[in-house]
Amino acid sequence: MDGTFDSPAAEPLISVRDLHKWYSGVHALKGVSLDVAPREALGLVGDNGAGKSTLISILSGLVRPDEGEIRVEGRPVVMRNPRDAMELGIETIYQYNSMVPIMSIARNVFIGREPLKWSLGGIGWLDERRMRADSVKAIADVDLHLRSPDALVGELSGGQRQGVAIARAMHFRSKVMILDEPTNHLSVKETAKVIGFVRSLKAQGVTSIFISHNLHHVFACCDRIVAMSLGQVVLDKPMGETSMEEVQDLL
Amino acid sequence: MFLGGQNLRGVLGLLPEVALVAVGVTVLMICGEFDLSVGSVFALMPMTMAVLMVAGWSFWLAVGAGLIVCVAIGLVNGWVTIQFNIPSFITTLGMMFMARSLTVVISGGFPPRLDPAAVPSWLFVGFVGPGGLIRASFLWFLAIAAVVTLLLAKTNLGNWIRATGGFLPAAQAMGIPTARVKIACFVLCSVLAGFAGMLQVLRLGSPLPSIGIGMELQAVAAAVIGGTSLFGGIGSVIGGIIGALLIRVIDNGMVLSQVDSNWFQFAVGALTILAVVGNAWLRKRGRAMKVET
């Protein structure tokens, strides 16, 4: 766009350099560097304790790194909380943690980013009609069909919940969607549906980072695979240049 | 008998005081926390006010100072609970003893007298309406309850309160300032308890250091009878008010029917357990009725 279109690799959307994190004496991240290109579907794999959750917590603003630099679209950024990450267009979808079961779908879609009719010092009157209408549209856009935006999230199946979380991220035009083990504990049919969601992200111009310890799921929807072990990146290859066996051996 | 003017007047005089405490406790429980210090704050706020008035402060300044004490107690409750990750049950249990002790200490052992001429009683507890059936305190209660109900149901802050109590990790991950939301609820709870205590003292004419003892558990009972979940997220202001009303009606009904008043606590206890069991049963039935989504 700015004269760089002739270079083969576009500027990375997220660029992480030499990230370190200690947790009460444990060196959880030991100098992780990673580039994520726009519209890429990156698969992040690793055993428990490999550091992938720590890396994701840093990228989603939940945890701050002790050392290292994060750039988003070339600019160095400091993310103090999840809000900062969301404002930069980075949205994270967790297996359990992204929905409040006792609240309605419409309220969950807009949690923390409610449309207001008027407000005073940040507190204001909810625009409930818009919340309902927009959540219905957002959910239909990801090809999910639900009875009513007033149904409680707790009544949905695990796959439907992931669908609503993805619809929410799409509605807020996230540039990067981080999916943290979204296929855990899902039935085969629902897993296929979630993998379908991830595939469709690319078509809609969204970059995704897909975390899983199931290599079949990662190989089914990613362009590139990054494997972590003991706090370091041990493999970083395009999907075509590696195989499930090679990744398996490294973990 | 129950609907007799004199009796209704009595019930409606006491109800706003108990119900305001229940409103605050209900909101805090929806946010996922407890406050056992409300009964003590109920006594401390008017005592602070009365002591300052004896020292020559004007009524309004003394009320302001009393409410600031309530805000401070709410802030301490919330800050300690969150900063040190302590169950609020414990934090506020400690505060219950501390605030009660402070109340007795500042009273100097015997209750100060309120000068009737210096207090605009009519504004808070004066009789209004047909036949002097209700007091101004009832109108204060209605207005405050309406504001809190709308706050909880119709604003983004209400959404955050419910999400914080409903499922804390999700609320945090979605960028809700959960610590500030909880502290705001602690403060609201303390302020409502203190204001309710002031209403009672203005009604009685003199602050006693012993008022509000046992009120914290009655308020929790009212919230639970009204359908508030002990695990946070679920509940409503109107439910808490209905719970408080039921407790008042039971109390009053027992007096009127000349049942030994020592059975009152038994009745409140039984009703609380019944309400929780009933709620659990209804929820189970609701799940069984679930249709395809």
Chai-1 contact restraints between the chains, C-beta under 6 A:
chainA,res_idxA,chainB,res_idxB,connection_type,confidence,min_distance_angstrom,max_distance_angstrom,comment,restraint_id
A,P82,B,A173,contact,1.0,0.0,6.0,A-B,restraint_1
A,P82,B,G175,contact,1.0,0.0,6.0,A-B,restraint_2
A,R83,B,G175,contact,1.0,0.0,6.0,A-B,restraint_3
A,M86,B,G175,contact,1.0,0.0,6.0,A-B,restraint_4
A,N97,B,P169,contact,1.0,0.0,6.0,A-B,restraint_5
A,N97,B,A170,contact,1.0,0.0,6.0,A-B,restraint_6
A,N97,B,A173,contact,1.0,0.0,6.0,A-B,restraint_7
A,S98,B,A170,contact,1.0,0.0,6.0,A-B,restraint_8
A,S98,B,A173,contact,1.0,0.0,6.0,A-B,restraint_9
A,M99,B,A170,contact,1.0,0.0,6.0,A-B,restraint_10
A,V100,B,A163,contact,1.0,0.0,6.0,A-B,restraint_11
A,V100,B,G166,contact,1.0,0.0,6.0,A-B,restraint_12
A,V100,B,F167,contact,1.0,0.0,6.0,A-B,restraint_13
A,V100,B,A170,contact,1.0,0.0,6.0,A-B,restraint_14
A,I102,B,G166,contact,1.0,0.0,6.0,A-B,restraint_15
A,I102,B,G233,contact,1.0,0.0,6.0,A-B,restraint_16
A,I102,B,I234,contact,1.0,0.0,6.0,A-B,restraint_17
A,M103,B,G166,contact,1.0,0.0,6.0,A-B,restraint_18
A,R107,B,N159,contact,1.0,0.0,6.0,A-B,restraint_19
A,I111,B,A163,contact,1.0,0.0,6.0,A-B,restraint_20
A,I111,B,M174,contact,1.0,0.0,6.0,A-B,restraint_21
A,G112,B,M174,contact,1.0,0.0,6.0,A-B,restraint_22
A,G112,B,G175,contact,1.0,0.0,6.0,A-B,restraint_23
A,G112,B,I176,contact,1.0,0.0,6.0,A-B,restraint_24
A,E114,B,N156,contact,1.0,0.0,6.0,A-B,restraint_25
A,E114,B,N159,contact,1.0,0.0,6.0,A-B,restraint_26
A,I123,B,L157,contact,1.0,0.0,6.0,A-B,restraint_27
A,W125,B,T155,contact,1.0,0.0,6.0,A-B,restraint_28
A,L126,B,K154,contact,1.0,0.0,6.0,A-B,restraint_29
A,R147,B,T293,contact,1.0,0.0,6.0,A-B,restraint_30
A,E155,B,T293,contact,1.0,0.0,6.0,A-B,restraint_31
